[in-house]
Amino acid sequence: MLTEMRDRGESFYRFASRVSQIHEHFFRNLPLSEAKQRFYAELVVKSLEDQQAMEAADEISFEQYLERYYSQA
């Protein structure tokens, strides 16, 4: 990694950005099977349902939570 950065005259930020883009292109172009697509679609639905359940179970407002959190310091 350091040799590549040095050879290209890149900062770490530029190196990480470039490699991330290469990885993004690679993974976005991998085909997903129908089973995997279904799995991830169901995961999205479950995650949103779980989030709604957690938010509904909150006993205090976000403002009250922040007040308690910052008063601990």
Secondary structure, DSSP 8 states (H G I E B T S, - for coil): -HHHHHHHT--HHHHHHHHHHHHHHHHHTS---HHHHHHHHHHHHHHHHHHHHHHHH-SS-HHHHHHHHHHT-
